[in-house]
Each structure stands twice: as C-alpha cells, then as structure tokens.
Amino acid sequence: MISKIHIKGLKSIRDMTLECSGLNLIVGTNSSGKSTFLQAILLYAQNSGEAIGLNGKIISLGEFREVRNYHMPNNSIRIELWQDKNENLSWIEFVEDKEKDEYKIKNFIDDKKSVKGTIGDGENVSINLVSKFYLHYLSCHRVGPMDIYEKNIMERDNLGINGEFALAYLLKNESEPIDKEMVIQNEDTTDSLLSQVNYWLNYIVGTVLQINDLKKTNYLQVKYNNDPDSASLDALYCRPINVGAGISYLISIIITCLASKQGDILIIENPEIHLHPKAQSRLGEFLYHISNVRRQLFVETHSDHIFNSIRVGITQKRFQQEEVRVYFFALDDNHETQCNPIIFGEYGKIIGKNQYMDINDLFDQFEIDLDKMLGL
C-alpha cells in the first residue's frame, strides 16, 4: 500500500506531500489539482516497468513544458512514493534537456541504486521500482449504456481504463468466488462474483443484472431488472438504455472493485456520475467496504453525498477515521494547488487541519442557497 506521496513541479502542484490510507477521498473546486494528484500516481505506474514517459496507454499528458509547474520553469517534475508504512521509498523524475528539446527520466530505489532512461531518441530503458503494485484505473469517461458490449479477446483480465471490458470479465468469471473477506453473506447470496455484483447493484440502485454470451460473436449482452424480487422472470429484464444511464456507469466500478485482490490499488474518477443522491451515499459505503479489506482506493469526487456517507459512518463509529483520508483541494492567489486535510469531529463537525486554508467551498453551496432563500 502507498503510505505517502510527494509531488513536485507537476502542473498546478508546486510541492505537496500527502499521507495515504485505505480510502483516500479527493474533493475540491474545479481545476484545483485533484486530477493532477491522481495523474502523478498514474505516471509512476506507467513508468514502473519501463521508461514510457508522459504519454502511454494509462495516461497521456502531452509535452513536458505543458505539464510542468508554470512558476517553476527550470525545475524537473518529481513524484515520490513511500510504501509499507514509509519503509520503502522510490521516486521518478522527469528532467528537461533544453538543448535536445526533450526530457529524461530518472529513477531512484531505496537500495541506493539509480537508473536513467531517455525518452525521444528511441532508447528503451528498464526501470524497476520498489514493489510493483497492481493498479486498476477507471476514468471519468467510463462506458455508458449500450445494446452490446465487446468481449476482451486479447487481454482477458484487463477491465479497461474506461471499464469497457468489465462486463466481459464478469461473463468470464461470473461463477468464480471472490475473496472471502469481501463477501456479503445472507440467504439470498453466494460468494460468486455475479451474486456479489447483484447484491451491491441491488443495494445501491435497486437493480439486478443478467449477462448473456452472444455465441459465435465478439460481443455480449447485459439486461437489468428493476424488480429484484422477480429476478427469475426474464420478461422483466430491459436493455441498459431503458433503466437509466447511472446504472451502466456504476457497474464497472462494482465489478472492478470486487475483482480486485489484496494489495491492489484502485483509482476512480467521479464515481457518482448520473446517480441519485441516495445511490451516491450507498456507493460511499461500498467504497469504504472495499478499502476495509486490504485494497487501497483513491477517489476523486464532486459528490457531497459520498463525502457525507463517509462522514456519517465515522460519526456513527461504523467507519474508522484512521482508515480514511479526505483532502480538500483549492487554488491559491497564484493559481497553485493548496490542500487542506479534513477530519470529522463530534456530531460530524468538519475540521480542516490546514490553518492557513479555509474550507468555504467544501460542499457548502446548499447552505449558501438556503441562506439566500431565508433572506440572510
């Protein structure tokens, strides 16, 4: 598990260090650096096997001069990760070579050995980081409702950055048991992937799914039933376009989380897309459940309902505060990212630990609008 991250010189982030836990919730205003923080982790992962650089299959950011901090034109971009309770440190650094109009990648491992690679001259250099973690990334561009979905013929265990192969993974593994520690046990469920997916789908949005292999094609079909009590009646199952788009955006999250293994890291952007407030709140419970069984989640969200579901869980002592990190991002007057760690006090009071940064834009619009209606 990543225990601490230090980022320097990347886009709006000048110099930032964050402590990490099982569930890491990144909230804040638009263009405040939330995605940049996640991109730092993705850049590290993208270059963990070989020197891919700023542009690869996981993430593509463009040219070096586009992504370095505007106020630090002569500095490199550096990402440091600590793992295993800060016992292991490794870093990756992107250094500009102005004469050649390119950049180099440097890497450091805590055994004091360093390797260097150059991007731009065709050289391909292996970079071995401390302990390669398995990373699942679901972008905000997740696939929505479709009549048919592609099977993943080439990479059967890859669920796709946009969740495009999540349903293919479910089709292949629907009867396989998930890790015991993740299983929700009751009289209506088994430990199979499909049963557990349907449990959470029903709990969050009141729906269950049916998945079918379209034989002799590279496609599959999924249908949803909004009356789970009549799950055996095939006539009640509808194509995705007829049950609400939020369900299709949600399903890849549920499958990816339940398919993960101990020690995996999951990065999820905007999990609340097209979901009702009640569903968003219950999704927050699901995310905490996954993080509480030795998975690590980094979640970027604009949802006050996910935020408040974690807040309520901690207040009611169903969730452990030390197992959750909430970070509020905003830009300062220099348009650079500032971060305020958030904790929850008695009765759910929101407390910002950064005394130099207010939390005025932390999901306070409801109170602002209410004051306007009351004439205050």
Sine and cosine of phi, psi and omega as CSV:
sin_phi,cos_phi,sin_psi,cos_psi,sin_omega,cos_omega
0.00,0.00,0.60,-0.80,0.08,-1.00
-0.97,0.25,0.82,-0.57,-0.02,-1.00
-0.98,-0.18,-0.39,0.92,0.00,-1.00
-0.37,-0.93,0.57,-0.82,0.02,-1.00
-0.76,-0.65,0.73,-0.68,0.10,-1.00
-0.85,-0.53,0.79,-0.61,-0.03,-1.00
-0.83,-0.56,0.71,-0.70,-0.01,-1.00
-0.66,-0.75,0.80,-0.60,0.15,-0.99
0.98,0.21,0.29,0.96,-0.02,-1.00
-0.98,-0.21,0.93,-0.36,0.04,-1.00
0.79,0.61,-0.85,-0.53,-0.07,-1.00
-0.99,0.14,-0.07,1.00,-0.02,-1.00
-1.00,-0.04,0.92,-0.39,0.04,-1.00
-0.98,0.18,-0.82,0.57,-0.06,-1.00
-0.34,-0.94,0.94,-0.35,-0.11,-0.99
-0.60,-0.80,0.68,-0.73,0.07,-1.00
-0.79,-0.61,0.80,-0.60,0.00,-1.00
-0.82,-0.57,0.72,-0.69,0.17,-0.99
-0.98,0.19,0.61,-0.79,-0.08,-1.00
-0.88,-0.47,0.42,-0.91,0.04,-1.00
-0.71,-0.71,-0.32,-0.95,-0.02,-1.00
-0.93,0.37,-0.75,0.66,0.04,-1.00
-0.91,-0.42,0.87,-0.49,-0.04,-1.00
-0.88,-0.47,0.93,-0.37,-0.06,-1.00
-0.98,-0.20,0.86,-0.51,-0.03,-1.00
-0.95,-0.32,0.91,-0.41,-0.05,-1.00
-0.81,-0.59,0.24,-0.97,0.03,-1.00
0.52,-0.85,-0.03,-1.00,-0.07,-1.00
-0.96,0.29,0.24,-0.97,0.02,-1.00
-0.90,0.43,0.60,-0.80,0.05,-1.00
0.83,0.56,0.59,0.81,-0.03,-1.00
-0.98,-0.21,-0.01,1.00,0.04,-1.00
0.94,-0.35,0.06,1.00,-0.01,-1.00
-0.88,0.47,-0.77,0.64,0.01,-1.00
-0.91,0.41,-0.55,0.83,0.03,-1.00
-0.88,0.48,-0.65,0.76,0.05,-1.00
-0.86,0.51,-0.72,0.69,0.02,-1.00
-0.92,0.40,-0.61,0.79,0.01,-1.00
-0.89,0.46,-0.51,0.86,0.05,-1.00
-0.89,0.46,-0.68,0.73,0.04,-1.00
-0.91,0.42,-0.65,0.76,0.00,-1.00
-0.91,0.41,-0.62,0.78,0.06,-1.00
-0.89,0.46,-0.68,0.74,0.04,-1.00
-0.86,0.50,-0.74,0.67,-0.02,-1.00
-0.91,0.42,-0.64,0.77,-0.03,-1.00
-0.89,0.46,-0.50,0.87,-0.03,-1.00
-0.96,-0.27,0.30,0.95,-0.05,-1.00
-0.98,0.19,-0.36,0.93,0.01,-1.00
-0.97,-0.23,-0.63,0.77,0.04,-1.00
-0.45,-0.89,0.23,-0.97,-0.08,-1.00
-0.98,0.19,1.00,0.06,0.00,-1.00
-0.99,0.14,-0.67,0.75,0.00,-1.00
0.98,-0.19,-0.39,-0.92,-0.08,-1.00
-0.98,0.20,-0.26,0.97,-0.09,-1.00
-0.78,-0.62,0.89,-0.45,-0.02,-1.00
-0.37,-0.93,-0.28,-0.96,-0.05,-1.00
-0.95,0.33,-0.55,0.83,-0.04,-1.00
-0.98,0.20,-0.71,0.70,-0.08,-1.00
-0.49,-0.87,0.58,-0.82,0.02,-1.00
-0.69,-0.73,0.91,-0.41,-0.13,-0.99
-0.94,-0.34,-0.15,0.99,0.01,-1.00
0.99,-0.15,-0.53,-0.85,-0.07,-1.00
-0.99,0.12,0.40,-0.92,-0.03,-1.00
-0.82,0.57,-0.71,0.70,-0.08,-1.00
-0.94,0.34,-0.26,0.96,0.07,-1.00
-0.97,0.23,-0.46,0.89,-0.19,-0.98
-0.92,-0.39,-0.08,1.00,0.07,-1.00
-0.99,0.16,0.36,-0.93,-0.01,-1.00
-0.89,0.46,0.76,-0.65,-0.09,-1.00
-0.87,0.50,-0.55,0.84,-0.05,-1.00
-1.00,0.04,0.02,1.00,-0.04,-1.00
-0.78,-0.63,0.88,0.48,-0.13,-0.99
-0.91,0.42,-0.33,0.94,-0.04,-1.00
-0.96,-0.26,0.15,0.99,-0.05,-1.00
-0.97,-0.24,0.37,-0.93,0.09,-1.00
-0.99,0.10,0.14,-0.99,0.14,-0.99
-0.98,-0.21,0.81,-0.59,-0.11,-0.99
-0.74,-0.67,0.72,-0.70,0.02,-1.00
-0.78,-0.62,0.86,-0.51,0.00,-1.00
-0.91,-0.41,0.70,-0.71,0.04,-1.00
-0.81,-0.59,0.75,-0.66,0.15,-0.99
-0.96,-0.27,0.64,-0.77,0.02,-1.00
-0.80,-0.60,0.33,-0.94,0.10,-0.99
0.83,0.55,0.88,0.48,0.05,-1.00
0.84,0.55,0.69,0.72,0.07,-1.00
0.92,0.39,0.31,0.95,-0.01,-1.00
-0.99,0.15,-0.50,0.87,-0.04,-1.00
-0.87,-0.50,0.79,-0.61,0.02,-1.00
-0.89,-0.46,0.66,-0.75,0.20,-0.98
-0.57,-0.82,0.44,-0.90,0.04,-1.00
-0.61,-0.79,0.35,-0.94,0.08,-1.00
-0.76,-0.65,0.63,-0.78,-0.10,-1.00
-0.69,-0.72,0.70,-0.71,0.06,-1.00
-0.96,-0.29,0.89,-0.46,-0.11,-0.99
-0.88,-0.47,0.80,-0.60,-0.03,-1.00
-0.97,0.24,0.70,-0.72,0.15,-0.99
-0.95,-0.32,1.00,-0.08,-0.13,-0.99
-0.91,0.42,-0.52,0.85,-0.03,-1.00
-0.92,0.39,-0.61,0.79,-0.03,-1.00
-0.99,-0.12,-0.02,1.00,-0.01,-1.00
0.81,0.58,0.73,0.68,0.05,-1.00
-0.52,-0.85,-0.16,-0.99,0.03,-1.00
-0.65,-0.76,0.38,-0.93,0.03,-1.00
-0.92,-0.38,0.43,-0.90,0.07,-1.00
-0.94,-0.35,0.80,-0.61,0.10,-0.99
-0.91,-0.42,0.48,-0.88,-0.01,-1.00
-0.63,-0.78,0.57,-0.82,0.02,-1.00
-0.75,-0.66,0.69,-0.73,0.05,-1.00
-0.89,-0.46,0.50,-0.87,-0.15,-0.99
-0.94,0.33,0.04,1.00,0.12,-0.99
-1.00,-0.03,0.25,0.97,0.08,-1.00
0.96,0.28,0.19,0.98,0.06,-1.00
-0.99,-0.12,0.62,-0.78,-0.03,-1.00
-0.78,-0.63,0.64,-0.77,0.10,-1.00
-0.81,-0.59,0.48,-0.88,-0.02,-1.00
-0.81,-0.59,0.57,-0.82,0.07,-1.00
-0.68,-0.73,0.46,-0.89,-0.01,-1.00
-0.88,-0.47,0.75,-0.66,0.08,-1.00
-0.98,-0.19,0.68,-0.73,0.09,-1.00
0.88,-0.47,-0.30,0.95,0.00,-1.00
-0.91,-0.42,0.23,0.97,0.05,-1.00
1.00,0.07,-0.09,1.00,-0.04,-1.00
-0.97,0.25,0.67,-0.74,-0.02,-1.00
-0.87,-0.49,0.95,-0.33,-0.14,-0.99
-0.92,-0.40,0.75,-0.67,0.03,-1.00
-0.96,0.27,0.69,-0.72,0.05,-1.00
-0.81,-0.59,0.93,-0.37,-0.02,-1.00
-0.98,-0.18,0.92,-0.38,0.00,-1.00
-1.00,0.06,0.05,-1.00,-0.16,-0.99
-0.82,0.57,-0.91,0.41,0.06,-1.00
-0.62,-0.78,0.92,-0.38,-0.05,-1.00
-0.91,0.42,0.83,-0.55,0.06,-1.00
-0.99,-0.11,0.44,-0.90,0.05,-1.00
-1.00,-0.01,0.85,-0.53,-0.14,-0.99
-0.92,-0.40,0.74,-0.67,0.13,-0.99
-0.94,-0.33,0.77,-0.64,-0.03,-1.00
-0.79,-0.61,0.83,-0.56,0.09,-1.00
-0.88,-0.47,0.92,-0.39,-0.05,-1.00
-0.98,0.18,0.13,-0.99,0.05,-1.00
-0.96,0.29,-0.12,0.99,-0.01,-1.00
-0.99,-0.12,0.54,0.84,-0.03,-1.00
-0.86,0.51,0.50,-0.86,-0.02,-1.00
-0.92,0.39,0.61,-0.79,0.01,-1.00
-0.98,-0.18,-0.41,-0.91,-0.05,-1.00
-0.93,0.38,0.73,-0.69,0.02,-1.00
-0.62,-0.79,0.46,-0.89,0.03,-1.00
-0.93,0.37,-0.65,0.76,0.03,-1.00
-0.68,-0.74,0.44,-0.90,0.00,-1.00
-0.83,-0.56,0.50,-0.87,0.00,-1.00
-0.96,0.28,0.61,-0.80,0.25,-0.97
-0.98,0.18,0.44,-0.90,0.02,-1.00
-0.99,-0.13,1.00,-0.08,-0.10,-0.99
-0.98,0.22,-0.62,0.79,-0.14,-0.99
-0.99,0.10,-0.73,0.68,-0.06,-1.00
-0.84,-0.55,1.00,-0.02,-0.22,-0.98
-0.94,0.34,-0.38,0.93,-0.01,-1.00
-0.98,-0.20,0.09,1.00,0.02,-1.00
-1.00,-0.04,0.88,-0.48,-0.05,-1.00
-1.00,0.05,-0.16,0.99,0.07,-1.00
1.00,0.00,0.65,-0.76,0.01,-1.00
-0.88,0.48,-0.53,0.85,0.03,-1.00
-0.98,-0.19,0.25,0.97,0.01,-1.00
0.94,0.34,0.29,0.96,-0.11,-0.99
-0.93,0.37,-0.34,0.94,0.00,-1.00
-0.92,-0.40,0.24,0.97,-0.01,-1.00
-0.90,0.43,-0.68,0.73,0.00,-1.00
-0.94,0.35,-0.53,0.85,0.08,-1.00
-0.90,0.43,-0.63,0.78,0.05,-1.00
-0.90,0.44,-0.66,0.75,0.03,-1.00
-0.89,0.46,-0.68,0.74,0.01,-1.00
-0.86,0.51,-0.69,0.72,-0.03,-1.00
-0.94,0.34,-0.54,0.84,-0.16,-0.99
-0.87,-0.49,0.32,0.95,-0.13,-0.99
-0.85,0.53,-0.56,0.83,-0.03,-1.00
-1.00,-0.06,-0.06,1.00,-0.02,-1.00
-0.97,0.24,0.65,-0.76,0.03,-1.00
-0.95,0.30,0.61,-0.79,0.12,-0.99
-1.00,0.06,0.14,-0.99,0.01,-1.00
-0.83,0.56,0.71,-0.71,-0.11,-0.99
-0.83,0.55,-0.60,0.80,-0.07,-1.00
-0.93,0.38,-0.31,0.95,0.01,-1.00
-1.00,-0.03,-0.24,0.97,-0.15,-0.99
-0.93,0.37,0.76,-0.65,0.21,-0.98
-1.00,-0.05,0.86,-0.51,-0.11,-0.99
-0.96,-0.27,0.82,-0.57,0.21,-0.98
-0.43,-0.90,-0.02,-1.00,-0.12,-0.99
-0.94,0.34,-0.25,0.97,-0.05,-1.00
-0.98,-0.20,0.00,1.00,-0.07,-1.00
-0.81,-0.58,0.39,-0.92,0.19,-0.98
-0.89,-0.45,-0.07,-1.00,0.01,-1.00
-1.00,-0.01,0.18,0.98,-0.01,-1.00
-0.96,0.28,0.42,-0.91,-0.01,-1.00
-0.85,0.52,-0.72,0.70,-0.03,-1.00
-0.89,0.45,-0.68,0.73,-0.01,-1.00
-0.89,0.45,-0.67,0.74,0.00,-1.00
-0.95,0.32,-0.58,0.81,0.10,-0.99
-0.87,0.50,-0.72,0.69,-0.02,-1.00
-0.93,0.36,-0.52,0.85,0.08,-1.00
-0.87,0.50,-0.78,0.63,-0.06,-1.00
-0.95,0.31,-0.57,0.82,0.05,-1.00
-0.89,0.46,-0.66,0.75,0.04,-1.00
-0.93,0.37,-0.67,0.74,-0.03,-1.00
-0.91,0.40,-0.63,0.77,-0.09,-1.00
-0.99,0.15,-0.72,0.69,-0.10,-0.99
-0.79,-0.62,0.13,0.99,0.07,-1.00
0.93,0.38,0.62,0.78,-0.07,-1.00
-0.65,-0.76,0.47,-0.88,0.19,-0.98
-0.79,-0.61,0.34,-0.94,-0.03,-1.00
-0.86,-0.52,0.31,-0.95,0.10,-0.99
-0.76,-0.65,0.74,-0.67,-0.05,-1.00
-0.86,-0.51,0.69,-0.73,-0.09,-1.00
-0.75,-0.66,0.69,-0.72,0.08,-1.00
-0.99,0.13,0.82,-0.57,0.10,-0.99
-1.00,0.06,0.99,-0.12,-0.14,-0.99
-0.84,0.54,0.59,-0.80,0.04,-1.00
0.88,0.47,0.45,0.89,0.11,-0.99
-0.69,-0.72,0.13,-0.99,0.08,-1.00
-0.99,-0.14,0.46,0.89,-0.10,-0.99
-0.74,-0.68,0.29,-0.96,0.09,-1.00
-0.69,-0.72,0.23,-0.97,-0.01,-1.00
-0.78,-0.63,0.63,-0.78,0.06,-1.00
-0.81,-0.58,0.60,-0.80,0.05,-1.00
-0.75,-0.66,0.45,-0.89,-0.03,-1.00
-0.85,-0.53,0.51,-0.86,0.00,-1.00
-0.80,-0.60,0.89,-0.45,-0.02,-1.00
-1.00,0.09,0.14,0.99,0.09,-1.00
-0.83,-0.56,0.97,0.23,-0.08,-1.00
-0.84,0.54,-0.40,0.92,0.03,-1.00
-0.93,0.38,-0.29,0.96,0.03,-1.00
-0.88,-0.48,0.69,0.72,-0.09,-1.00
-0.90,0.43,-0.33,0.94,-0.04,-1.00
-0.99,0.11,-0.18,0.98,-0.03,-1.00
-1.00,0.03,0.95,-0.31,-0.08,-1.00
-0.89,0.45,-0.50,0.87,-0.06,-1.00
-0.91,0.42,-0.34,0.94,-0.05,-1.00
-1.00,0.06,-0.09,1.00,-0.03,-1.00
-1.00,0.07,0.74,-0.67,-0.06,-1.00
-0.89,-0.46,0.41,-0.91,0.10,-0.99
-0.93,0.38,0.40,-0.92,-0.12,-0.99
-0.81,0.58,-0.58,0.81,-0.07,-1.00
-0.91,0.42,-0.31,0.95,-0.08,-1.00
-0.98,-0.21,0.16,0.99,0.00,-1.00
-0.81,-0.58,0.16,0.99,0.03,-1.00
0.98,-0.20,0.74,-0.67,-0.11,-0.99
-0.92,0.40,-0.52,0.86,-0.06,-1.00
-0.84,0.54,-0.55,0.84,0.00,-1.00
-0.90,0.44,-0.66,0.75,0.00,-1.00
-0.92,0.38,-0.58,0.82,0.03,-1.00
-0.96,0.27,-0.44,0.90,-0.01,-1.00
-0.98,0.19,-0.60,0.80,-0.21,-0.98
-0.87,0.49,-0.59,0.81,-0.01,-1.00
-0.92,0.39,-0.51,0.86,0.05,-1.00
-0.92,0.40,-0.74,0.67,-0.03,-1.00
-0.88,0.47,-0.73,0.68,-0.03,-1.00
-0.90,0.44,-0.72,0.69,-0.04,-1.00
-0.88,0.48,-0.69,0.73,0.00,-1.00
-0.91,0.42,-0.71,0.71,-0.04,-1.00
-0.96,0.29,-0.37,0.93,0.03,-1.00
-1.00,0.09,-0.17,0.99,-0.07,-1.00
-0.95,0.30,0.30,-0.95,-0.01,-1.00
-0.90,-0.43,0.23,-0.97,0.04,-1.00
-0.83,0.55,0.73,-0.69,0.01,-1.00
1.00,0.03,-0.15,0.99,0.02,-1.00
-0.93,0.37,0.44,-0.90,0.06,-1.00
-0.90,-0.44,0.75,-0.66,-0.02,-1.00
-0.87,-0.50,0.80,-0.60,0.08,-1.00
-0.93,-0.38,0.85,-0.53,-0.08,-1.00
-0.78,-0.63,0.82,-0.58,0.03,-1.00
-0.99,-0.16,0.76,-0.65,0.12,-0.99
0.71,0.70,0.89,0.45,-0.02,-1.00
-0.91,0.42,-0.27,0.96,-0.10,-0.99
-0.99,0.13,0.04,1.00,-0.13,-0.99
-0.78,0.63,0.85,-0.53,0.09,-1.00
0.89,0.46,0.40,0.92,0.02,-1.00
-0.97,-0.25,0.59,-0.81,0.09,-1.00
-0.91,0.43,0.49,-0.87,0.00,-1.00
-0.78,0.62,-0.65,0.76,0.03,-1.00
-0.89,0.46,-0.67,0.74,0.02,-1.00
-0.91,0.42,-0.63,0.78,0.03,-1.00
-0.88,0.47,-0.66,0.75,0.01,-1.00
-0.89,0.45,-0.70,0.71,0.00,-1.00
-0.94,0.35,-0.51,0.86,0.10,-1.00
-0.89,0.46,-0.61,0.79,0.08,-1.00
-0.85,0.53,-0.64,0.77,0.06,-1.00
-0.89,0.45,-0.67,0.74,0.02,-1.00
-0.88,0.47,-0.70,0.71,-0.02,-1.00
-0.89,0.46,-0.63,0.77,0.04,-1.00
-0.91,0.41,-0.66,0.75,0.03,-1.00
-0.84,0.55,-0.70,0.72,-0.01,-1.00
-0.92,0.39,-0.67,0.74,-0.02,-1.00
-0.93,0.36,-0.38,0.92,-0.06,-1.00
-0.99,0.11,-0.02,1.00,0.02,-1.00
-0.87,-0.50,0.72,0.70,0.14,-0.99
0.90,0.44,0.63,0.77,0.27,-0.96
-0.88,-0.47,0.42,-0.91,0.02,-1.00
-0.88,-0.47,0.79,-0.61,-0.05,-1.00
-0.89,-0.46,0.68,-0.73,0.19,-0.98
-0.88,-0.48,0.92,-0.40,-0.15,-0.99
-0.85,-0.53,0.86,-0.50,0.12,-0.99
-0.99,-0.11,0.79,-0.61,-0.08,-1.00
-0.51,-0.86,0.49,-0.87,0.17,-0.99
-0.95,-0.33,0.23,0.97,-0.11,-0.99
-1.00,-0.02,0.90,-0.43,0.11,-0.99
-0.94,0.34,-0.36,0.93,-0.02,-1.00
-0.97,0.25,-0.63,0.78,0.12,-0.99
-0.91,0.42,-0.71,0.71,0.05,-1.00
-0.83,0.56,-0.74,0.67,-0.05,-1.00
-0.96,0.29,-0.45,0.89,0.06,-1.00
-0.91,0.42,-0.61,0.79,0.08,-1.00
-0.93,0.36,-0.65,0.76,0.02,-1.00
-0.87,0.49,-0.71,0.71,0.02,-1.00
-0.91,0.41,-0.70,0.72,-0.01,-1.00
-0.86,0.51,-0.65,0.76,0.03,-1.00
-0.94,0.35,-0.67,0.74,0.00,-1.00
-0.88,0.47,-0.63,0.77,0.01,-1.00
-0.99,0.10,0.02,1.00,0.03,-1.00
0.90,0.44,0.39,0.92,0.17,-0.99
-0.99,0.14,-0.47,0.88,0.06,-1.00
-0.93,-0.38,0.51,-0.86,0.05,-1.00
-1.00,-0.09,0.82,-0.58,-0.05,-1.00
-0.87,0.49,-0.57,0.82,-0.02,-1.00
-0.94,0.34,-0.23,0.97,0.03,-1.00
-1.00,-0.01,-0.02,1.00,-0.06,-1.00
-0.78,-0.63,0.68,-0.73,0.16,-0.99
-0.86,-0.52,0.79,-0.62,0.07,-1.00
-0.88,-0.48,0.81,-0.59,-0.03,-1.00
-0.83,-0.56,0.80,-0.60,0.04,-1.00
-0.98,-0.18,0.86,-0.51,-0.03,-1.00
-0.97,-0.24,0.63,-0.78,0.13,-0.99
-0.42,-0.91,0.33,-0.94,0.02,-1.00
-1.00,-0.04,0.59,-0.81,0.09,-1.00
-1.00,0.02,-0.16,-0.99,-0.04,-1.00
-0.91,0.41,-0.33,0.94,0.05,-1.00
-1.00,-0.05,0.15,0.99,-0.02,-1.00
0.88,0.48,0.60,0.80,0.10,-0.99
-0.91,-0.42,0.50,-0.87,-0.09,-1.00
-0.94,0.33,0.77,-0.64,0.15,-0.99
-0.89,-0.47,0.50,-0.86,-0.08,-1.00
-0.78,-0.62,0.69,-0.72,0.05,-1.00
-0.84,-0.54,0.95,-0.32,0.08,-1.00
-0.91,0.41,0.71,-0.70,-0.06,-1.00
-0.93,-0.36,0.72,-0.69,0.17,-0.99
-0.81,-0.58,0.27,-0.96,-0.04,-1.00
-0.91,-0.42,0.84,-0.55,-0.01,-1.00
-1.00,-0.04,-0.37,-0.93,-0.03,-1.00
-0.88,0.47,0.67,-0.75,-0.04,-1.00
0.86,0.51,0.44,0.90,0.08,-1.00
0.98,0.21,0.29,0.96,0.00,-1.00
-0.86,0.50,0.74,-0.67,-0.01,-1.00
-1.00,0.08,0.83,-0.56,-0.05,-1.00
-0.83,-0.56,0.84,-0.54,0.09,-1.00
-1.00,-0.04,0.80,-0.61,-0.08,-1.00
-1.00,0.09,-0.24,0.97,0.04,-1.00
-1.00,0.00,0.97,-0.22,-0.09,-1.00
-0.92,0.38,-0.26,0.97,-0.03,-1.00
-1.00,-0.06,0.07,1.00,-0.07,-1.00
-0.69,-0.72,0.78,-0.62,0.00,-1.00
-0.99,0.12,0.09,-1.00,0.02,-1.00
-0.81,-0.58,0.58,0.81,-0.09,-1.00
-0.90,0.43,-0.47,0.88,-0.02,-1.00
-0.98,-0.19,0.29,0.96,-0.01,-1.00
-1.00,0.04,1.00,0.09,0.06,-1.00
0.78,0.62,0.70,0.71,-0.03,-1.00
-0.95,-0.30,0.13,0.99,-0.09,-1.00
-0.92,0.40,-0.53,0.85,0.02,-1.00
-0.87,0.49,-0.71,0.70,0.01,-1.00
-0.91,0.41,-0.61,0.79,0.03,-1.00
-0.89,0.46,-0.72,0.69,0.00,-1.00
-0.92,0.38,-0.59,0.81,0.03,-1.00
-0.90,0.43,-0.66,0.75,0.04,-1.00
-0.88,0.48,-0.62,0.78,0.03,-1.00
-0.89,0.46,-0.67,0.74,-0.01,-1.00
-0.92,0.38,-0.50,0.87,0.02,-1.00
-1.00,0.06,-0.04,1.00,0.01,-1.00
0.97,0.25,0.40,0.91,-0.03,-1.00
-1.00,-0.03,0.00,0.00,0.00,0.00
